[in-house]
Amino acid sequence: MAGVKGRSGPPGNLNGVRHGLYSLRALLSGDGLDQRTSLYKALREKEQELIVSLGGDPSPQEKAIIADTVKTMLFLGSLDHYLTGLKSLVRKGRVHPVLSERTRLATHMRENLKTLGLKRIASTPSLDDYIREKYGEVEEEDEKKQEQQDA
């Protein structure tokens, strides 16, 4: 079987497939990340969750920390998945080296969250939301009272 010139092996082999580190880095830097993918949607959902918990409208510095935190969460998830698939965390009489990297990433994420603030910031509701909440409940109570009187 003859392969394509300049490439080793027959057509269809996987010799040129890489481990994906560089492609993952490119995706995380925003290069080539298709907005239709589930990875993009999950990252954006987590980012929006952090923004909402900060009260919305973060500063550019906070946006950078949030983006770094979301990437760190992705890496942590990947490492957790890898570590749970191992038969043992001990390798050649020592703790698996990936475990120490996972611990470093978790510490980094914790520091990012401390920098952002761990407490949820309540956003002040708009006047429309307040009126809807206040008088929507009153209408429901009035309907319940009328139902009790009719019975």
Secondary structure, DSSP 8 states (H G I E B T S, - for coil): ----TTS-SSTT--TT---SHHHHHHHHTTTT--TTSHHHHHHHHHHHHHHHHTTS---HHHHHHHHHHHHHHHHHHHHHHHHHTSS-SEETTEE-HHHHHHHHHHHHHHHHHHHH-SS-------HHHHHHHHHHHHHHHHHHHHHHHH-
